[in-house]
Amino acid sequence: MAEDSSNSIKIFWAELPKADEDFLGAIRDWKNVQIAMDEEVIWLKSFTDEQAASSEIQQLPNFILYELRDGLLFRKDALVPSKKMRTALLWTPIDKALKLTFPISNNNFFGIDEKVDVKLKPSEEEQPAMALLCSISEIKEAITTIPKFKLEKLDWIVIDDKTLFLGTPLLSFPGKTFWLKDGHLLPTGFDFEFKNLSSLLQRKYNADQNQWLLWNENGSVLYLNKEDFRKMSVSSFRLTEKSREWS
């Protein structure tokens, strides 16, 4: 009896020019994916159905996804094959084959020397704000009127002439809000261009999870030690203001 192909498991392959290898960092943590090199082409296989349809795959430039059937490679929805399956390839798990490297740039919004050159893009997904960056001069009068029970739920830190509040519910002060993703504080309404970079960046730059990574829309980042945050109170704010006046 002939096999019912409609119930068979789909096997996905893909190819990408070697020149575009750096873009694979977005899917490097897909440990099930295998990778092999063939002259000027990178071959990949073992994608799940969900991975094959993901936005991470769709955003990779010059990336061609195939379905393997009877030793032939078919593009999506194609009725005729594009090429034969390649043989004699040396396959390696993608997370072991790719080096995790990121270029360095200096145009940092907060003035630190180095940053990861990562792009953020507007996101259609709404996320609750978890942090608020305010100008100290704009809030120093109003903060003394906030009830104690609202302040004590927040942690805070001073960044130059600004203060960053962390926690919920946030205060209704003018400023810039951020949402929390894997230890990153991202501007509300924005996300990483390649969503899988979130965990990769944490493993490379914040392996001990002892920092918050505060991002700006242009891709610049500020590293904030968690131990430098203090519980918010009117008295701690006044002491900080005094120390700023003396310095």
Secondary structure, 3 states (H helix, E strand, C coil): CCCCHHHCCCCEEEEEEHHHHHHHHHHCCCCCCEEEEECCEEEEECCCHHHHCCHHHHCCCCCEEEEEECCEEEECCCCCCCEECCCCCCCEEHHHHCCCCCCEECCCCCCCCCEECCCEEECCCCCCCCEEEEEHHHHCCHHHHCCHHHHCCCEEEEECCEEEEECCCCCCCCCEEEEEECCEEEECCEEECCCCHHHHHHHHHCCCCCEEEEECCCCCEEEEEHHHCEECCHHHHHHHHHHHHHC
